[in-house]
Amino acid sequence: MNEQTLSMRLERVAAHVPAGARLADIGSDHGYLPVALLRRAAIVAAVAGEVALTPFQAALRTVHESGFGQQISVRLANGLAAIEAEDQITAISVCGMGGETIRDILDSGKSRLSGRERLILQPNGGEQPLRQWLMDNDYRILCEEVLRENRFNYEIIVAERSGPVLYTAEQLFFGPLQMQARSAAFLLKWQRMLIVKRRTLNNFAQARRAVPDEKLQELTRQIEWIAALLDGT
Ligand SMILES: C[S@@+](CC[C@H](N)C(=O)[O-])C[C@H]1O[C@@H](n2cnc3c(N)ncnc32)[C@H](O)[C@@H]1O
């Protein structure tokens, strides 16, 4: 992967960035996503935010070598602190981190959100707490994808603030749109998860140390949900 050839995962993220956007890519690492989008003239400007020095320097290098130094501002900052009102950001991507980390970045940076940006989120696990945050903050999920690359399942969640929205506990767990679409990748993900979760429950039953009841109940409930979802597939 580089700034010309994105991974399939970042390619799918790129597909959800609106044409002509002013993008803030938070946790940009090498800065591949904003540079690739500018090369394609798919966006007009970007901020590449990084909290860690080594990836920040890598992003600076990619942007410098690409010749897009005028259009892409690389900033060493924690989460949404990379965004200033003058940037007039219209889309924010936060990709390749745990869902809880993405949620925390959004929550602690709420004051930097105008509420008009499209959020393009690609959590590696922890999708449920991330969807909970979106619902709690009036974001409607517009699009969801599951994809498999290099033996990992990745999810992409696209959301915009729309006013109050209500999702059930199961919708927060599986994704409301994915539950409807039931794509092959989605069903395969949950077939694998069912095996893993049943194995974990089995291991708990054989464990010498007591597992908290709450944890057991939560796992049992998830197994029931997944089995019901896959029933008849
Ligand atoms: C696994 S990389 C993903 C890079 C790229 N977004 C992608 O999807 O390929 C995660 C990056 O997020 C950065 N990061 C983690 N927490 C952050 C935060 N609070 N603010 C900005 N960057 C953060 C890390 O330093 C790391 O470079």
The ligand as a MOL file (V3000), in Angstrom:
LIG
                    3D

  0  0  0     0  0            999 V3000
M  V30 BEGIN CTAB
M  V30 COUNTS 27 29 0 0 0
M  V30 BEGIN ATOM
M  V30 1 C -3.2920 1.5720 12.6550 0
M  V30 2 S -2.9960 3.2150 12.2270 0 CHG=1
M  V30 3 C -4.1900 3.4610 10.9580 0
M  V30 4 C -3.6860 4.4210 9.9230 0
M  V30 5 C -4.6910 4.7790 8.8370 0
M  V30 6 N -5.7590 5.6000 9.3590 0
M  V30 7 C -5.2560 3.5230 8.2090 0
M  V30 8 O -6.4330 3.2300 8.4370 0
M  V30 9 O -4.5310 2.8220 7.5040 0 CHG=-1
M  V30 10 C -3.6720 4.1570 13.5510 0
M  V30 11 C -3.0300 5.5380 13.6270 0
M  V30 12 O -3.8510 6.3450 14.4700 0
M  V30 13 C -3.0150 7.1510 15.2510 0
M  V30 14 N -3.7990 7.5820 16.4150 0
M  V30 15 C -4.2310 6.8230 17.4490 0
M  V30 16 N -4.9080 7.5710 18.3290 0
M  V30 17 C -4.9290 8.8340 17.8360 0
M  V30 18 C -5.4680 10.0690 18.2830 0
M  V30 19 N -6.1130 10.1680 19.4430 0
M  V30 20 N -5.2940 11.1630 17.5140 0
M  V30 21 C -4.6340 11.0950 16.3410 0
M  V30 22 N -4.0730 9.9490 15.8760 0
M  V30 23 C -4.2320 8.8410 16.5970 0
M  V30 24 C -1.8230 6.2640 15.5570 0
M  V30 25 O -0.6830 7.0250 15.9280 0
M  V30 26 C -1.6450 5.5090 14.2420 0
M  V30 27 O -0.7420 6.1610 13.3900 0
M  V30 END ATOM
M  V30 BEGIN BOND
M  V30 1 1 1 2
M  V30 2 1 2 3
M  V30 3 1 2 10
M  V30 4 1 3 4
M  V30 5 1 4 5
M  V30 6 1 5 6
M  V30 7 1 5 7
M  V30 8 2 7 8
M  V30 9 1 7 9
M  V30 10 1 10 11
M  V30 11 1 11 12
M  V30 12 1 11 26
M  V30 13 1 12 13
M  V30 14 1 13 14
M  V30 15 1 13 24
M  V30 16 1 14 15
M  V30 17 1 14 23
M  V30 18 2 15 16
M  V30 19 1 16 17
M  V30 20 1 17 18
M  V30 21 2 17 23
M  V30 22 1 18 19
M  V30 23 2 18 20
M  V30 24 1 20 21
M  V30 25 2 21 22
M  V30 26 1 22 23
M  V30 27 1 24 25
M  V30 28 1 24 26
M  V30 29 1 26 27
M  V30 END BOND
M  V30 END CTAB
M  END
